């Protein structure tokens, strides 16, 4: 199983982000254009890669981490043999690090490349490739392990995007659903729209690639469906899992966890090793990224008349907005953690992950 893209009428297997050896640059699927166009975006310098992360051309914590790792490898190439190599690398590290503050995969990706003893272009690129490949492989394992939770005829709710686009390949929370579907289980997925950046459209698009039955709902409708007994299971991803099991995930996750608790609905988060933050103890210590007000004030969609993407205003001028991109869900609201090492309880998390992120 890997990301199936239709490009020029053909189905091709491609990861969400990769190093193009021939062109010697970083390539990624432009996620801003999904689902209306499938376009490959190229980054020839580390600054291009940092910009692509910041502008959400690449998104989803593990894909961001892989892009950042490649970005640092680009910086090593760019500044290799120059005076002040170490200072240049430090400043490239900081610039990449500042691109998205909440997803810890970004820091883990940078550290995975930087901590290597012999930092030279070949070694840095090799490390970045290992980091990205490991994420993709762990997505497969998460799918194999998590699919046991899926039974035919159930209704599953998911939030934000957790498919191959978000995880270099294969997906986190979407992987169990896709693998279960491919094995012949038949169920239904409710896809939260995920305002304001509407990551739900990537989830819907990825589920469509595999023919998985799904319905897109407004974020505010999820409580209604739970109260109607229409949701049996919630699976979503994480942008950072800290030592006590609290998670940062896309804004709206906390609302879902509280509602799930109220309705006794199992609530799982699925994530690879790169999303574990072994240096942070509780969710209170996680930095939450606040993004531009325009993301709430405006909407990006496809104009059928103009046949191109278009930004429209949703509000009158003069309104004030606040746009936290993530929220914290405390461990007591999480039923279990779907990881490449099994479905873990909160008490198993720390000893399973500690020392793994930097290896
Ligand atoms: O802002 P994004 O699109 O980078 O955020 C992605 C998420 O928050 C997702 O919820 C996801 O679960 C984490 S990545 C698999």
Boltz pocket constraint, residues with backbone or C-beta under 6 A from the ligand:
constraints:
  - pocket:
      binder: B
      contacts: [[A, 58], [A, 59], [A, 60], [A, 61], [A, 62], [A, 159], [A, 160], [A, 161], [A, 162], [A, 163], [A, 166], [A, 167], [A, 172], [A, 199], [A, 236], [A, 237], [A, 238], [A, 239], [A, 249], [A, 250], [A, 251], [A, 270], [A, 325]]
      max_distance: 6.0
